[in-house]
């Protein structure tokens, strides 16, 4: 059974720091991996989607990498800002099973960027 | 283009009551799904649909019912509400699933419905 783990559960950094959020998954049989941002009391906003054949994706100050063979992904945030404070969720889309194509989520990393 | 919309935003029910959470998307997405989010549990899949007239169960389907009569709408029905169903419910959609098109697509989420059952 696919399991997704995000470490750390919470992270506090000063403004301007570069940081890395980690995501690991137990089964490399995936179609893609998606990173989301969730603000308190809000829905999920998609940040980056990495297909299984890709190694990384970039959007602005965000860069996500994928190492499917080792079951790892990282989300790199450059020059962090207080507005980046949110919970970041990682999810994989397995390519097997009866619910093929449904996302399996990690529990998230709660990021706080202090001014 | 409104994306994925959900109503209501908040709801309080008494044990045993029934209700329907509404979800609609205007992106002509084939695939729609419902998740619940609980503290310490993360997001868990309740039901999903790969197209009009086709639905299937996810990880935690008990106590919930769905139907998909149109591409745009995917309502979630609580048959007899229980306190264990207190949660935040999210609807999501994507263009298709890999199984049907061989390509994996980004999923988009609605703003959520916060449900309390007393």
Interface residues (C-beta under 8 A of the other chain):
Chain A: X31 X32 X34 X36 X41 X42 X43 X44 X45 X46 X49 X51 X52 X89 X91 X93 X95 X98 X99 X100 X101 X102 X103 X105 X106 X107 X108
Chain B: X31 X33 X40 X41 X42 X43 X45 X48 X50 X56 X58 X59 X90 X92 X97 X98 X99 X104 X106 X107 X108 X109 X110 X111 X112 X114
